[in-house]
Structure formats: structure tokens, C-alpha cells
């Protein structure tokens, strides 16, 4: 979450400053200070940036573009200063809410609402009402999707809605051993619908991967999980160097659900595209067991070249 917030605040504040009132000339002192603070956030200098944002906020008309930027920036800093302090989290929540209430048209507003959801999601202070923080978080995420559906924050809100449902289910499982899988299914359906409506969203691969993990680990839906993993893989989610682990899981799921062609495809990719992942030998054995052709590993070519070079030097 921190990396997303840092990128958001830096790009947003620098893009917005200078404001339209000074666009034709040199930036004002307030705008220059905004950029200075944003640069500090870029290097995680939250403690140093916070008083600068507060200074600009105090010197700007409430509800103005510069005020919204400074208020949002101060809130982000308060939220991320380490170690975490209750007073700072409360400050962040108050400031995010002010942005929503007084500058709802600001480009900062959707992210402010998203961050309010995240604060609520992590808040465990009210032991008298277990689960109340999940209710509050869900309300904020739903507000983002309802009020700012085209903002980049909506992508994260759709994902967090599903994550809240999973957390509620796991909490209930620990207490009652039954949980609420229907709530998870409903939330994952919302996420799947959001993905379908935004196929080109930059985070859609991560959404597919989360959907796959939940289907497999929470609902035990192997076929649905495989479908989502394949969609994530097609969009380039996999971290370079770790592809073999994901392809192995996908091949196993494909075998388990009777999808031989998919199993063969992913076992073969382990051998040809991730030969050093540690699963190439097992993938070769699996292909033989399935009666499928075993592709040649690039490591074999490398080994043969090394042998020839060694013999040439003798």
C-alpha cells in the first residue's frame, strides 16, 4: 500500500502544481513548497514533508486546489510516519475526510476516500464492536466506486472490497469454524465484473491473481482459480524469475481438473522458459507420464556449448 500511496502523492502533487492561477508564470511560494514536500515524500521523508504540507495548507483558502493538495499530502505523511502513532492516524483520517467534504472535485478526493478505507480496515481499537472496522472500510471503498468510478483509486477500491470480505470470512472461521463463504463469493463476483469492465487497467493482472488465490485458497474452486491464473499470466503479472512456481501450480491445477492440454502447456513452459526454477526435471517426468512431447531445455544447449568450448581449449 505504501508504494502505491507514494507514487500517487508524488505524481499528483507535482502534476497539479503550479495551479491554474500561476500556470502562465513562475510558481508561487506555496506551489514551490508543495513540490518540495512531494519530493521528500518520494524518498519517504514523511516527517520532513508533513510540516511543509501543513504550512501550505494553513496559507491556502479552504477548498481550493492548493489547499486540497496540501491537506492530502499532510494526511499521507501522518498516515505513513513510522513508528505508527494513534494521534497521527487520527490526524490522517480527519484530513482525508476534510478533502472529501470540502474538495470532492479535487483529483485528491478519490485517493483520500480510499485511504480512509485502508485506515478503517486496519483499525482494531474498538473491541466492543468486532468487525465494525470492516463495515466502515467497505463503505469507503464502495463510495470510491460510486462517486469516482473512473479514478485510478477505483481499481484499488475494487480489490480492497474483495480483500475485506476475505478477512471477514477468515475472522469468522477462527471464531465459528464456518465463516461466510457466500460473502466472499459475492465480493469476488463484484471484482470479476470490475475486471471485465476495465480489461486495460494497469492493475488488472494483479486483480486476476488475487481472484485466483481467493478462489483456490478460500473457496477451493480449482477450475475457477486456474482460469484466473491463466488470465493473470496472459497479462504479464508474473515476477521474472518466479514464473516457474506459478506455472507449476497452474499445471497441477490443470491436471486436477482434467484439463490435460493446459497441464502440458505449463509443464512445457517450465522446461523452456524457466529451466532454472527447480521444477524442470519434475516437469519433464510429468510430460512423459501424460504421454506428451518433452521439449528441449535451454540448459542442455548451454551445457553442450560449455563442453565443446572446454574440449576446444584442450
Secondary structure, DSSP 8 states (H G I E B T S, - for coil): -HHHHHHHHHHHHHHH-S-GGGTTS---HHHHHHHHHHHHHHTT-HHHHHHHHHHHHHTS-TTSHHHHHHHHHHHHHHHH-SS--HHHHHHHHHHHHHHHHH-TTSTTHHHHHHHHHHHHHH----TTSTTHHHHHHHHHHHHHHHH-TTSTHHHHHHHHHHHHHHHHHHHHHHHHS---HHHHHHHHHHHHHHHHH-TT-TTHHHHHHHHHHHHHHTT--HHHHHHHHHHHHHTT-S-TT-HHHHHHHHHHHHHHTT-HHHHHHHHHHHHHH-TTSS-HHHHHHHHHHTT------HHHHHHHHHHHHHHHH-
